[in-house]
Amino acid sequence: MHRLQIRIRREVWSEMLSHCLEAMPREACGLLFGCLSAAGIPVALNYVPIANAAANPLHSFELHPQELVRALYAAGGKQELVGIVHSHPQTAPYPSDHDLATLWHTTPSHWIVSLRDPSLPEVKAFAFRKRQQENFGLEAISYEIVMD
């Protein structure tokens, strides 16, 4: 079985982490847009922060609907949605039950930024994979931070 991979530009990585840190103590959320490399590996070329519209943004995230539509429309087919991002200000970078209940299973990657230690953010990327009938499992994705 081949290992899932994704690449992210260093500038995009920095924007993603900065947005998550600025949102503290609330959970931040956003989208990664990009394309496939010649080797068929997704490459995140842009990060778009999206406001968190959750009723309790200290413990969950919900992408603001109008901002979500605006971001998807702005991509306009020039770039694909390659990932969704959200932060966990106090917990590990693993999906909560609430995270697993979201409808983002078709997104190629789901990134979680843990800010338990804001001076040393911990980031994990996952992919939802259909395992049986209605159940989805998680598979870790290795990522590489690349220069332009």
Buried (B, 14 or more C-beta within 10 A) or exposed (E): EEEBBBBBBEBBBEBBBEBBBEBBEBBBBBBBBBEEEEEEEBBBBBBBBBBBBBEEBEBBBBBBEEBBEEBEEEBEEEBBBBBBBBBBBEBEBBBEEEBBEBEBEEBBBBBBBBBEEEEEBEBBBBBBEEEEEEEEEBEEBEBEBBEE
